[in-house]
Amino acid sequence: MSAEEPWVQVVAYDRRWAKYYQAESAAISTALGDYASGIQHFGSTAVPGLIAKPIVDILVGVQPGSGPHAAIEGLAALGYEYLGEDGRRPGRYFWRKRGLSNFNVSVVPYLGVLWVSNLAVRDFLRNHPEWVDRYGRVKLDAAAAAGTSMLGYQDHKRKFVDELRAAALAWAADSRHSQLD
């Protein structure tokens, strides 16, 4: 299966995304039980005011070495399509669900590098509106350049996202800003 999708759309922030996350994360928590050590809303839909693809990103943290296998059946029962391990980020396993509301689920080691960096970016953006504005412009440019290629959209943003991640991790390293669990 490919993570490519036949459309790229960025829209204004929608306050309903937080509610969609709450409902879906409760269902995921029930489906995965003790397998999930933590569940967080991350990505652009978790940052008030940031334009985003209308896809709610959910981060599921599992014990290191757990792999994706315990999640495959539970998430399939909720209508998720398993796409496998992310070739760009080893240790990240990816699912998607499309319908009236759209969701992506990433399963990563709890409190590992992918858990920490994704939540650091979210929290950094929530506290730095100037970066939200910059990121919004990058997203609009990427959507225009990528046309209908979701992977092209991601590639177009990559340099900025790498810069953002580095700034977020430096910011989060200051214990006063650590909100990662």
OpenMM code with the backbone's topology and positions (N, CA, C; nanometers):
from openmm import Vec3, app, unit

residues = "MET SER ALA GLU GLU PRO TRP VAL GLN VAL VAL ALA TYR ASP ARG ARG TRP ALA LYS TYR TYR GLN ALA GLU SER ALA ALA ILE SER THR ALA LEU GLY ASP TYR ALA SER GLY ILE GLN HIS PHE GLY SER THR ALA VAL PRO GLY LEU ILE ALA LYS PRO ILE VAL ASP ILE LEU VAL GLY VAL GLN PRO GLY SER GLY PRO HIS ALA ALA ILE GLU GLY LEU ALA ALA LEU GLY TYR GLU TYR LEU GLY GLU ASP GLY ARG ARG PRO GLY ARG TYR PHE TRP ARG LYS ARG GLY LEU SER ASN PHE ASN VAL SER VAL VAL PRO TYR LEU GLY VAL LEU TRP VAL SER ASN LEU ALA VAL ARG ASP PHE LEU ARG ASN HIS PRO GLU TRP VAL ASP ARG TYR GLY ARG VAL LYS LEU ASP ALA ALA ALA ALA ALA GLY THR SER MET LEU GLY TYR GLN ASP HIS LYS ARG LYS PHE VAL ASP GLU LEU ARG ALA ALA ALA LEU ALA TRP ALA ALA ASP SER ARG HIS SER GLN LEU ASP".split()
positions = [
    Vec3(0.0843, -0.1180, 0.0000),
    Vec3(0.0000, 0.0000, 0.0000),
    Vec3(0.0889, 0.1245, 0.0000),
    Vec3(0.0403, 0.2275, -0.0605),
    Vec3(0.1148, 0.3524, -0.0683),
    Vec3(0.0460, 0.4599, 0.0153),
    Vec3(0.1255, 0.5460, 0.0728),
    Vec3(0.0712, 0.6592, 0.1477),
    Vec3(0.0284, 0.7719, 0.0544),
    Vec3(0.0534, 0.7565, -0.0753),
    Vec3(0.0126, 0.8589, -0.1719),
    Vec3(-0.1397, 0.8688, -0.1720),
    Vec3(-0.1880, 0.9896, -0.1928),
    Vec3(-0.3313, 1.0122, -0.2018),
    Vec3(-0.3574, 1.1008, -0.3227),
    Vec3(-0.4765, 1.0911, -0.3811),
    Vec3(-0.5041, 1.1625, -0.5057),
    Vec3(-0.5462, 1.3071, -0.4875),
    Vec3(-0.5204, 1.3664, -0.3729),
    Vec3(-0.5601, 1.5046, -0.3513),
    Vec3(-0.4723, 1.5686, -0.2451),
    Vec3(-0.4562, 1.6969, -0.2569),
    Vec3(-0.3906, 1.7765, -0.1539),
    Vec3(-0.4762, 1.9004, -0.1360),
    Vec3(-0.5215, 1.9203, -0.0146),
    Vec3(-0.6042, 2.0361, 0.0163),
    Vec3(-0.5611, 2.0871, 0.1529),
    Vec3(-0.5390, 2.2159, 0.1629),
    Vec3(-0.5170, 2.2773, 0.2938),
    Vec3(-0.6306, 2.3752, 0.3159),
    Vec3(-0.6797, 2.3751, 0.4397),
    Vec3(-0.7956, 2.4567, 0.4740),
    Vec3(-0.7676, 2.5330, 0.6030),
    Vec3(-0.8518, 2.6311, 0.6320),
    Vec3(-0.8401, 2.7071, 0.7562),
    Vec3(-0.8604, 2.6139, 0.8756),
    Vec3(-0.7995, 2.6507, 0.9872),
    Vec3(-0.8139, 2.5727, 1.1100),
    Vec3(-0.9625, 2.5557, 1.1432),
    Vec3(-0.9983, 2.4366, 1.1876),
    Vec3(-1.1360, 2.4039, 1.2225),
    Vec3(-1.1393, 2.3557, 1.3677),
    Vec3(-1.2097, 2.4273, 1.4541),
    Vec3(-1.2146, 2.3909, 1.5955),
    Vec3(-1.2721, 2.2513, 1.6182),
    Vec3(-1.3477, 2.1992, 1.5239),
    Vec3(-1.4054, 2.0651, 1.5387),
    Vec3(-1.2973, 1.9571, 1.5377),
    Vec3(-1.1780, 1.9867, 1.4851),
    Vec3(-1.0734, 1.8844, 1.4800),
    Vec3(-1.0397, 1.8316, 1.6188),
    Vec3(-1.0384, 1.9181, 1.7189),
    Vec3(-1.0110, 1.8730, 1.8562),
    Vec3(-1.1199, 1.7774, 1.9042),
    Vec3(-1.2439, 1.8036, 1.8699),
    Vec3(-1.3542, 1.7136, 1.9080),
    Vec3(-1.3445, 1.5814, 1.8330),
    Vec3(-1.3097, 1.5870, 1.7054),
    Vec3(-1.2929, 1.4638, 1.6283),
    Vec3(-1.1827, 1.3788, 1.6915),
    Vec3(-1.0730, 1.4466, 1.7309),
    Vec3(-0.9639, 1.3749, 1.7965),
    Vec3(-1.0125, 1.3083, 1.9248),
    Vec3(-1.0839, 1.3820, 2.0085),
    Vec3(-1.1299, 1.3271, 2.1364),
    Vec3(-1.2117, 1.2002, 2.1158),
    Vec3(-1.3067, 1.2051, 2.0252),
    Vec3(-1.3920, 1.0885, 2.0006),
    Vec3(-1.3117, 0.9722, 1.9437),
    Vec3(-1.2268, 1.0007, 1.8468),
    Vec3(-1.1504, 0.8929, 1.7823),
    Vec3(-1.0460, 0.8345, 1.8763),
    Vec3(-0.9827, 0.9182, 1.9566),
    Vec3(-0.8812, 0.8654, 2.0481),
    Vec3(-0.9449, 0.7771, 2.1543),
    Vec3(-1.0664, 0.8084, 2.1951),
    Vec3(-1.1364, 0.7214, 2.2908),
    Vec3(-1.1638, 0.5848, 2.2283),
    Vec3(-1.2057, 0.5832, 2.1023),
    Vec3(-1.2293, 0.4562, 2.0332),
    Vec3(-1.0995, 0.3779, 2.0171),
    Vec3(-0.9916, 0.4472, 1.9830),
    Vec3(-0.8616, 0.3818, 1.9670),
    Vec3(-0.8139, 0.3262, 2.0999),
    Vec3(-0.8301, 0.4021, 2.2062),
    Vec3(-0.7899, 0.3563, 2.3387),
    Vec3(-0.8625, 0.2278, 2.3761),
    Vec3(-0.9911, 0.2233, 2.3495),
    Vec3(-1.0696, 0.1026, 2.3778),
    Vec3(-1.0224, -0.0136, 2.2908),
    Vec3(-0.9999, 0.0129, 2.1630),
    Vec3(-0.9592, -0.0931, 2.0699),
    Vec3(-0.8210, -0.1492, 2.1014),
    Vec3(-0.7292, -0.0632, 2.1491),
    Vec3(-0.5909, -0.1068, 2.1701),
    Vec3(-0.5602, -0.1437, 2.3151),
    Vec3(-0.6412, -0.0986, 2.4075),
    Vec3(-0.6214, -0.1333, 2.5484),
    Vec3(-0.4829, -0.0990, 2.5980),
    Vec3(-0.4221, -0.1931, 2.6709),
    Vec3(-0.2912, -0.1705, 2.7324),
    Vec3(-0.1768, -0.1612, 2.6320),
    Vec3(-0.2009, -0.1988, 2.5079),
    Vec3(-0.0974, -0.1879, 2.4055),
    Vec3(-0.0533, -0.0421, 2.3894),
    Vec3(-0.1486, 0.0508, 2.4042),
    Vec3(-0.1184, 0.1935, 2.3887),
    Vec3(-0.0764, 0.2510, 2.5233),
    Vec3(0.0485, 0.2969, 2.5298),
    Vec3(0.0983, 0.3624, 2.6516),
    Vec3(0.0589, 0.5091, 2.6562),
    Vec3(0.0284, 0.5669, 2.5403),
    Vec3(-0.0119, 0.7060, 2.5322),
    Vec3(-0.0752, 0.7348, 2.3977),
    Vec3(-0.1677, 0.8279, 2.3952),
    Vec3(-0.2336, 0.8699, 2.2711),
    Vec3(-0.2395, 1.0220, 2.2744),
    Vec3(-0.1933, 1.0854, 2.1662),
    Vec3(-0.1891, 1.2310, 2.1588),
    Vec3(-0.2365, 1.2791, 2.0218),
    Vec3(-0.2973, 1.3971, 2.0217),
    Vec3(-0.3309, 1.4678, 1.8985),
    Vec3(-0.2045, 1.5442, 1.8581),
    Vec3(-0.1597, 1.5261, 1.7355),
    Vec3(-0.0399, 1.5965, 1.6897),
    Vec3(-0.0615, 1.6413, 1.5471),
    Vec3(0.0402, 1.7012, 1.4901),
    Vec3(0.0281, 1.7505, 1.3535),
    Vec3(-0.0452, 1.8837, 1.3491),
    Vec3(-0.0696, 1.9310, 1.2307),
    Vec3(-0.1237, 2.0653, 1.2114),
    Vec3(-0.2637, 2.0836, 1.2666),
    Vec3(-0.3468, 1.9783, 1.2646),
    Vec3(-0.4829, 1.9942, 1.3173),
    Vec3(-0.4839, 2.0106, 1.4691),
    Vec3(-0.3699, 1.9881, 1.5333),
    Vec3(-0.3589, 2.0043, 1.6791),
    Vec3(-0.3090, 2.1428, 1.7188),
    Vec3(-0.2912, 2.2307, 1.6197),
    Vec3(-0.2362, 2.3644, 1.6467),
    Vec3(-0.3408, 2.4694, 1.6086),
    Vec3(-0.4071, 2.5288, 1.7084),
    Vec3(-0.5078, 2.6308, 1.6777),
    Vec3(-0.4503, 2.7412, 1.5882),
    Vec3(-0.5272, 2.7729, 1.4837),
    Vec3(-0.4893, 2.8802, 1.3927),
    Vec3(-0.4053, 2.8385, 1.2736),
    Vec3(-0.3542, 2.7153, 1.2735),
    Vec3(-0.2683, 2.6701, 1.1634),
    Vec3(-0.3529, 2.6066, 1.0536),
    Vec3(-0.3335, 2.6509, 0.9310),
    Vec3(-0.4022, 2.5838, 0.8209),
    Vec3(-0.3497, 2.4414, 0.8128),
    Vec3(-0.4322, 2.3517, 0.7598),
    Vec3(-0.3940, 2.2111, 0.7604),
    Vec3(-0.4703, 2.1336, 0.6548),
    Vec3(-0.4174, 2.0177, 0.6212),
    Vec3(-0.4967, 1.9208, 0.5481),
    Vec3(-0.6063, 1.8766, 0.6466),
    Vec3(-0.7293, 1.8559, 0.6011),
    Vec3(-0.8361, 1.8176, 0.6937),
    Vec3(-0.8285, 1.6692, 0.7317),
    Vec3(-0.7150, 1.6339, 0.7908),
    Vec3(-0.6884, 1.4967, 0.8352),
    Vec3(-0.6324, 1.5062, 0.9767),
    Vec3(-0.7034, 1.4519, 1.0739),
    Vec3(-0.6606, 1.4571, 1.2133),
    Vec3(-0.5534, 1.3507, 1.2357),
    Vec3(-0.4367, 1.3945, 1.2813),
    Vec3(-0.3250, 1.3037, 1.3089),
    Vec3(-0.3269, 1.2615, 1.4549),
    Vec3(-0.3169, 1.1305, 1.4762),
    Vec3(-0.3171, 1.0740, 1.6105),
    Vec3(-0.1891, 0.9948, 1.6295),
    Vec3(-0.1202, 1.0234, 1.7385),
    Vec3(0.0053, 0.9575, 1.7728),
    Vec3(-0.0226, 0.8570, 1.8843),
    Vec3(0.0115, 0.7307, 1.8586),
    Vec3(-0.0046, 0.6254, 1.9580),
    Vec3(0.1344, 0.5799, 1.9994),
    Vec3(0.1634, 0.5920, 2.1272),
    Vec3(0.2912, 0.5470, 2.1801),
    Vec3(0.2778, 0.4079, 2.2381),
    Vec3(0.3710, 0.3202, 2.2012),
    Vec3(0.3714, 0.1824, 2.2508),
    Vec3(0.5076, 0.1525, 2.3116),
    Vec3(0.5153, 0.0495, 2.3901),
    Vec3(0.6419, 0.0124, 2.4513),
    Vec3(0.7444, -0.0198, 2.3424),
    Vec3(0.8671, 0.0262, 2.3568),
    Vec3(0.9697, -0.0007, 2.2557),
    Vec3(0.9790, -0.1505, 2.2265),
    Vec3(0.9916, -0.1818, 2.0977),
    Vec3(1.0019, -0.3202, 2.0542),
    Vec3(0.8677, -0.3882, 2.0335),
    Vec3(0.7576, -0.3167, 2.0595),
    Vec3(0.6244, -0.3776, 2.0466),
    Vec3(0.5853, -0.4039, 1.9017),
    Vec3(0.6337, -0.3218, 1.8100),
    Vec3(0.5955, -0.3369, 1.6703),
    Vec3(0.4490, -0.3057, 1.6492),
    Vec3(0.4016, -0.3193, 1.5259),
    Vec3(0.2655, -0.2783, 1.4924),
    Vec3(0.1605, -0.3879, 1.5070),
    Vec3(0.2033, -0.5100, 1.5274),
    Vec3(0.1131, -0.6233, 1.5089),
    Vec3(-0.0094, -0.6202, 1.5992),
    Vec3(0.0047, -0.5806, 1.7214),
    Vec3(-0.1106, -0.5760, 1.8119),
    Vec3(-0.2106, -0.4676, 1.7710),
    Vec3(-0.1670, -0.3701, 1.6955),
    Vec3(-0.2568, -0.2614, 1.6550),
    Vec3(-0.3312, -0.2924, 1.5262),
    Vec3(-0.2788, -0.3797, 1.4443),
    Vec3(-0.3373, -0.4018, 1.3115),
    Vec3(-0.4836, -0.4429, 1.3209),
    Vec3(-0.5139, -0.5418, 1.4004),
    Vec3(-0.6512, -0.5904, 1.4114),
    Vec3(-0.7426, -0.4879, 1.4786),
    Vec3(-0.6956, -0.4284, 1.5883),
    Vec3(-0.7774, -0.3304, 1.6598),
    Vec3(-0.8121, -0.2099, 1.5750),
    Vec3(-0.7152, -0.1583, 1.5012),
    Vec3(-0.7418, -0.0421, 1.4166),
    Vec3(-0.8242, -0.0806, 1.2932),
    Vec3(-0.8036, -0.2014, 1.2411),
    Vec3(-0.8855, -0.2475, 1.1282),
    Vec3(-1.0328, -0.2526, 1.1682),
    Vec3(-1.0601, -0.2924, 1.2916),
    Vec3(-1.1986, -0.2986, 1.3392),
    Vec3(-1.2632, -0.1597, 1.3437),
    Vec3(-1.1805, -0.0564, 1.3511),
    Vec3(-1.2305, 0.0814, 1.3502),
    Vec3(-1.2333, 0.1410, 1.2095),
    Vec3(-1.1978, 0.0613, 1.1089),
    Vec3(-1.2027, 0.1082, 0.9712),
    Vec3(-1.0722, 0.1628, 0.9166),
    Vec3(-0.9605, 0.1372, 0.9856),
    Vec3(-0.8313, 0.1877, 0.9406),
    Vec3(-0.7660, 0.0916, 0.8411),
    Vec3(-0.6977, 0.1516, 0.7461),
    Vec3(-0.6168, 0.0794, 0.6477),
    Vec3(-0.4716, 0.0861, 0.6942),
    Vec3(-0.4087, -0.0301, 0.7068),
    Vec3(-0.2689, -0.0356, 0.7499),
    Vec3(-0.1787, -0.0159, 0.6298),
    Vec3(-0.0855, 0.0809, 0.6390),
    Vec3(0.0043, 0.1118, 0.5286),
    Vec3(0.1475, 0.0679, 0.5542),
    Vec3(0.1761, 0.0142, 0.6713),
    Vec3(0.3089, -0.0382, 0.6997),
    Vec3(0.4011, 0.0618, 0.7660),
    Vec3(0.5298, 0.0258, 0.7651),
    Vec3(0.6313, 0.1107, 0.8266),
    Vec3(0.6675, 0.2232, 0.7317),
    Vec3(0.6845, 0.3404, 0.7891),
    Vec3(0.7219, 0.4588, 0.7127),
    Vec3(0.8687, 0.4455, 0.6729),
    Vec3(0.8957, 0.4362, 0.5445),
    Vec3(1.0322, 0.4212, 0.4960),
    Vec3(1.1216, 0.5392, 0.5284),
    Vec3(1.0621, 0.6555, 0.5529),
    Vec3(1.1410, 0.7754, 0.5844),
    Vec3(1.1694, 0.7864, 0.7340),
    Vec3(1.0859, 0.7236, 0.8143),
    Vec3(1.1009, 0.7302, 0.9600),
    Vec3(1.0870, 0.5904, 1.0179),
    Vec3(1.1948, 0.5124, 1.0145),
    Vec3(1.1875, 0.3760, 1.0688),
    Vec3(1.1382, 0.3779, 1.2131),
    Vec3(1.0529, 0.2807, 1.2448),
    Vec3(0.9941, 0.2731, 1.3774),
    Vec3(0.8576, 0.3392, 1.3863),
    Vec3(0.8144, 0.4026, 1.2759),
    Vec3(0.6808, 0.4627, 1.2688),
    Vec3(0.5957, 0.3752, 1.1779),
    Vec3(0.4836, 0.3281, 1.2321),
    Vec3(0.3889, 0.2470, 1.1560),
    Vec3(0.2641, 0.3308, 1.1340),
    Vec3(0.2076, 0.3193, 1.0142),
    Vec3(0.1105, 0.4170, 0.9677),
    Vec3(-0.0211, 0.3524, 0.9249),
    Vec3(-0.1335, 0.4141, 0.9669),
    Vec3(-0.2686, 0.3745, 0.9271),
    Vec3(-0.3429, 0.5001, 0.8827),
    Vec3(-0.4455, 0.4801, 0.8000),
    Vec3(-0.5313, 0.5924, 0.7647),
    Vec3(-0.6758, 0.5445, 0.7585),
    Vec3(-0.7655, 0.6400, 0.7836),
    Vec3(-0.9087, 0.6159, 0.7717),
    Vec3(-0.9680, 0.7383, 0.7037),
    Vec3(-1.0425, 0.7141, 0.5986),
    Vec3(-1.1057, 0.8225, 0.5247),
    Vec3(-1.2567, 0.8029, 0.5280),
    Vec3(-1.3281, 0.9133, 0.5416),
    Vec3(-1.4736, 0.9097, 0.5478),
    Vec3(-1.5264, 1.0491, 0.5731),
    Vec3(-1.6308, 1.0598, 0.6555),
    Vec3(-1.6839, 1.1911, 0.6896),
    Vec3(-1.5790, 1.2737, 0.7631),
    Vec3(-1.5020, 1.2077, 0.8477),
    Vec3(-1.3840, 1.2672, 0.9109),
    Vec3(-1.2650, 1.1823, 0.8702),
    Vec3(-1.1501, 1.2459, 0.8525),
    Vec3(-1.0307, 1.1759, 0.8063),
    Vec3(-0.9271, 1.1711, 0.9180),
    Vec3(-0.8630, 1.0536, 0.9313),
    Vec3(-0.7653, 1.0338, 1.0376),
    Vec3(-0.6430, 0.9616, 0.9841),
    Vec3(-0.5277, 0.9969, 1.0390),
    Vec3(-0.4036, 0.9204, 1.0242),
    Vec3(-0.3614, 0.8799, 1.1644),
    Vec3(-0.3147, 0.7571, 1.1783),
    Vec3(-0.2617, 0.7105, 1.3056),
    Vec3(-0.1178, 0.6682, 1.2829),
    Vec3(-0.0293, 0.7187, 1.3686),
    Vec3(0.1108, 0.6784, 1.3687),
    Vec3(0.1380, 0.6070, 1.4999),
    Vec3(0.1907, 0.4851, 1.4913),
    Vec3(0.2308, 0.4101, 1.6100),
    Vec3(0.3824, 0.4164, 1.6176),
    Vec3(0.4323, 0.4676, 1.7317),
    Vec3(0.5762, 0.4877, 1.7525),
    Vec3(0.6115, 0.4446, 1.8948),
    Vec3(0.7400, 0.4224, 1.9229),
    Vec3(0.7793, 0.3917, 2.0612),
    Vec3(0.7470, 0.5081, 2.1551),
    Vec3(0.6785, 0.4751, 2.2632),
    Vec3(0.6397, 0.5744, 2.3626),
    Vec3(0.7641, 0.6364, 2.4255),
    Vec3(0.7684, 0.7688, 2.4284),
    Vec3(0.8785, 0.8502, 2.4798),
    Vec3(1.0080, 0.8336, 2.4001),
    Vec3(0.9996, 0.7708, 2.2833),
    Vec3(1.1145, 0.7602, 2.1945),
    Vec3(1.1309, 0.8868, 2.1119),
    Vec3(1.2274, 0.8846, 2.0215),
    Vec3(1.2605, 1.0020, 1.9405),
    Vec3(1.1400, 1.0533, 1.8612),
    Vec3(1.0659, 0.9637, 1.7983),
    Vec3(0.9525, 1.0081, 1.7160),
    Vec3(0.8396, 1.0642, 1.8021),
    Vec3(0.8179, 1.0048, 1.9175),
    Vec3(0.7162, 1.0564, 2.0112),
    Vec3(0.7553, 1.1981, 2.0555),
    Vec3(0.8761, 1.2108, 2.1032),
    Vec3(0.9240, 1.3388, 2.1580),
    Vec3(0.9273, 1.4471, 2.0510),
    Vec3(0.9802, 1.4166, 1.9337),
    Vec3(0.9938, 1.5220, 1.8321),
    Vec3(0.8583, 1.5677, 1.7792),
    Vec3(0.7653, 1.4762, 1.7591),
    Vec3(0.6332, 1.5169, 1.7102),
    Vec3(0.5593, 1.6043, 1.8107),
    Vec3(0.5674, 1.5697, 1.9382),
    Vec3(0.4987, 1.6502, 2.0392),
    Vec3(0.5712, 1.7814, 2.0661),
    Vec3(0.7025, 1.7806, 2.0501),
    Vec3(0.7777, 1.9058, 2.0644),
    Vec3(0.7362, 2.0052, 1.9564),
    Vec3(0.7219, 1.9578, 1.8332),
    Vec3(0.6792, 2.0459, 1.7237),
    Vec3(0.5401, 2.1009, 1.7525),
    Vec3(0.4491, 2.0141, 1.7928),
    Vec3(0.3125, 2.0595, 1.8238),
    Vec3(0.3148, 2.1688, 1.9319),
    Vec3(0.3835, 2.1408, 2.0414),
    Vec3(0.3849, 2.2352, 2.1535),
    Vec3(0.4587, 2.3642, 2.1191),
    Vec3(0.5652, 2.3526, 2.0417),
    Vec3(0.6393, 2.4712, 1.9969),
    Vec3(0.5488, 2.5612, 1.9137),
    Vec3(0.4779, 2.5028, 1.8185),
    Vec3(0.3884, 2.5824, 1.7345),
    Vec3(0.2774, 2.6458, 1.8174),
    Vec3(0.2252, 2.5749, 1.9152),
    Vec3(0.1201, 2.6306, 2.0006),
    Vec3(0.1690, 2.7531, 2.0782),
    Vec3(0.2992, 2.7644, 2.0933),
    Vec3(0.3571, 2.8742, 2.1707),
    Vec3(0.4309, 2.9775, 2.0872),
    Vec3(0.4348, 2.9601, 1.9559),
    Vec3(0.5099, 3.0513, 1.8686),
    Vec3(0.4275, 3.0870, 1.7446),
    Vec3(0.3391, 3.1860, 1.7561),
    Vec3(0.2515, 3.2208, 1.6433),
    Vec3(0.3268, 3.2645, 1.5183),
    Vec3(0.4466, 3.3196, 1.5338),
    Vec3(0.5219, 3.3611, 1.4148),
    Vec3(0.5608, 3.2385, 1.3313),
    Vec3(0.5872, 3.1255, 1.3963),
    Vec3(0.6179, 3.0019, 1.3240),
    Vec3(0.4916, 2.9439, 1.2601),
    Vec3(0.3776, 2.9622, 1.3247),
    Vec3(0.2504, 2.9177, 1.2668),
    Vec3(0.2258, 2.9920, 1.1357),
    Vec3(0.2495, 3.1231, 1.1364),
    Vec3(0.2316, 3.2019, 1.0139),
    Vec3(0.3264, 3.1561, 0.9038),
    Vec3(0.4532, 3.1367, 0.9392),
    Vec3(0.5513, 3.0909, 0.8398),
    Vec3(0.5121, 2.9541, 0.7835),
    Vec3(0.4745, 2.8649, 0.8724),
    Vec3(0.4380, 2.7302, 0.8294),
    Vec3(0.3153, 2.7333, 0.7388),
    Vec3(0.2200, 2.8183, 0.7701),
    Vec3(0.1023, 2.8311, 0.6850),
    Vec3(0.1388, 2.8715, 0.5425),
    Vec3(0.2311, 2.9663, 0.5304),
    Vec3(0.2750, 3.0084, 0.3961),
    Vec3(0.3455, 2.8941, 0.3232),
    Vec3(0.4289, 2.8200, 0.3951),
    Vec3(0.4984, 2.7052, 0.3346),
    Vec3(0.3971, 2.6019, 0.2873),
    Vec3(0.2953, 2.5753, 0.3663),
    Vec3(0.1925, 2.4775, 0.3289),
    Vec3(0.1188, 2.5203, 0.2020),
    Vec3(0.0826, 2.6477, 0.1928),
    Vec3(0.0133, 2.6957, 0.0733),
    Vec3(0.1017, 2.6820, -0.0504),
    Vec3(0.2291, 2.7188, -0.0373),
    Vec3(0.3227, 2.7036, -0.1488),
    Vec3(0.3380, 2.5567, -0.1874),
    Vec3(0.3486, 2.4702, -0.0865),
    Vec3(0.3673, 2.3267, -0.1130),
    Vec3(0.2452, 2.2676, -0.1826),
    Vec3(0.1258, 2.3069, -0.1380),
    Vec3(0.0039, 2.2553, -0.2010),
    Vec3(-0.0053, 2.2997, -0.3463),
    Vec3(0.0306, 2.4249, -0.3739),
    Vec3(0.0273, 2.4750, -0.5111),
    Vec3(0.1303, 2.4035, -0.5978),
    Vec3(0.2485, 2.3797, -0.5440),
    Vec3(0.3556, 2.3154, -0.6205),
    Vec3(0.3308, 2.1670, -0.6419),
    Vec3(0.2666, 2.1011, -0.5460),
    Vec3(0.2519, 1.9563, -0.5515),
    Vec3(0.1342, 1.9109, -0.6359),
    Vec3(0.0416, 1.9990, -0.6627),
    Vec3(-0.0759, 1.9583, -0.7390),
    Vec3(-0.1557, 1.8547, -0.6623),
    Vec3(-0.1623, 1.7341, -0.7141),
    Vec3(-0.2415, 1.6293, -0.6499),
    Vec3(-0.1558, 1.5254, -0.5783),
    Vec3(-0.0282, 1.5504, -0.5608),
    Vec3(0.0596, 1.4521, -0.4991),
    Vec3(0.0830, 1.4816, -0.3509),
    Vec3(0.0272, 1.3969, -0.2626),
    Vec3(0.0472, 1.4136, -0.1192),
    Vec3(0.1945, 1.3994, -0.0840),
    Vec3(0.2627, 1.3046, -0.1461),
    Vec3(0.4051, 1.2853, -0.1170),
    Vec3(0.4871, 1.4028, -0.1697),
    Vec3(0.4476, 1.4597, -0.2840),
    Vec3(0.5137, 1.5792, -0.3350),
    Vec3(0.4938, 1.6976, -0.2419),
    Vec3(0.3753, 1.7089, -0.1863),
    Vec3(0.3451, 1.8133, -0.0882),
    Vec3(0.4385, 1.8007, 0.0316),
    Vec3(0.4534, 1.6795, 0.0832),
    Vec3(0.5419, 1.6574, 0.1973),
    Vec3(0.6864, 1.6886, 0.1614),
    Vec3(0.7288, 1.6467, 0.0437),
    Vec3(0.8663, 1.6740, 0.0007),
    Vec3(0.8925, 1.8239, -0.0106),
    Vec3(0.7945, 1.8971, -0.0627),
    Vec3(0.8108, 2.0420, -0.0807),
    Vec3(0.8274, 2.1134, 0.0537),
    Vec3(0.7675, 2.0603, 0.1591),
    Vec3(0.7749, 2.1223, 0.2924),
    Vec3(0.8970, 2.0771, 0.3719),
    Vec3(0.9646, 1.9741, 0.3275),
    Vec3(1.0646, 1.9048, 0.4090),
    Vec3(1.1716, 1.9973, 0.4688),
    Vec3(1.2295, 2.0861, 0.3907),
    Vec3(1.3363, 2.1725, 0.4425),
    Vec3(1.2844, 2.2573, 0.5587),
    Vec3(1.1674, 2.3169, 0.5413),
    Vec3(1.1109, 2.3981, 0.6493),
    Vec3(1.0782, 2.3112, 0.7710),
    Vec3(1.0210, 2.1953, 0.7490),
    Vec3(0.9837, 2.1075, 0.8605),
    Vec3(1.1082, 2.0641, 0.9381),
    Vec3(1.2165, 2.0374, 0.8685),
    Vec3(1.3418, 2.0033, 0.9379),
    Vec3(1.3889, 2.1200, 1.0249),
    Vec3(1.3805, 2.2423, 0.9723),
    Vec3(1.4176, 2.3616, 1.0493),
    Vec3(1.3247, 2.3780, 1.1702),
    Vec3(1.1958, 2.3580, 1.1479),
    Vec3(1.0968, 2.3681, 1.2551),
    Vec3(1.1243, 2.2650, 1.3641),
    Vec3(1.1512, 2.1415, 1.3240),
    Vec3(1.1782, 2.0349, 1.4216),
    Vec3(1.3011, 2.0676, 1.5064),
    Vec3(1.4057, 2.1186, 1.4443),
    Vec3(1.5270, 2.1540, 1.5193),
    Vec3(1.4974, 2.2653, 1.6200),
    Vec3(1.4225, 2.3670, 1.5784),
    Vec3(1.3871, 2.4763, 1.6699),
    Vec3(1.2990, 2.4248, 1.7836),
    Vec3(1.2064, 2.3364, 1.7512),
    Vec3(1.1153, 2.2826, 1.8524),
    Vec3(1.1894, 2.1965, 1.9540),
    Vec3(1.2816, 2.1154, 1.9074),
    Vec3(1.3568, 2.0302, 2.0002),
    Vec3(1.4479, 2.1126, 2.0901),
    Vec3(1.5073, 2.2179, 2.0355),
    Vec3(1.5901, 2.3057, 2.1183),
    Vec3(1.5035, 2.3742, 2.2236),
    Vec3(1.3867, 2.4193, 2.1838),
    Vec3(1.2937, 2.4829, 2.2764),
    Vec3(1.2480, 2.3841, 2.3841),
    Vec3(1.2131, 2.2614, 2.3433),
    Vec3(1.1637, 2.1607, 2.4379),
    Vec3(1.2724, 2.1130, 2.5336),
    Vec3(1.3983, 2.1244, 2.4920),
    Vec3(1.5081, 2.0800, 2.5790),
    Vec3(1.5148, 2.1618, 2.7070),
    Vec3(1.4615, 2.2829, 2.7011),
    Vec3(1.4497, 2.3644, 2.8209),
    Vec3(1.3333, 2.3058, 2.9014),
    Vec3(1.3610, 2.2521, 3.0190),
    Vec3(1.2602, 2.1790, 3.0968),
    Vec3(1.1364, 2.2617, 3.1273),
    Vec3(1.1465, 2.3941, 3.1217),
    Vec3(1.0282, 2.4773, 3.1459),
    Vec3(0.9232, 2.4585, 3.0375),
    Vec3(0.9651, 2.4092, 2.9205),
    Vec3(0.8713, 2.3932, 2.8079),
    Vec3(0.8304, 2.2493, 2.7850),
    Vec3(0.8825, 2.1565, 2.8608),
    Vec3(0.8565, 2.0149, 2.8358),
    Vec3(0.7143, 1.9787, 2.8753),
    Vec3(0.6354, 1.9401, 2.7742),
    Vec3(0.4964, 1.8949, 2.7944),
    Vec3(0.4767, 1.7670, 2.7138),
    Vec3(0.5773, 1.6837, 2.7085),
    Vec3(0.5792, 1.5763, 2.6106),
    Vec3(0.5072, 1.4484, 2.6507),
    Vec3(0.4488, 1.4401, 2.7662),
    Vec3(0.3754, 1.3171, 2.7952),
    Vec3(0.2357, 1.3457, 2.8438),
] * unit.nanometer
topology = app.Topology()
chain = topology.addChain("A")
for resn in residues:
    res = topology.addResidue(resn, chain)
    for name in ("N", "CA", "C"):
        topology.addAtom(name, app.Element.getBySymbol(name[0]), res)
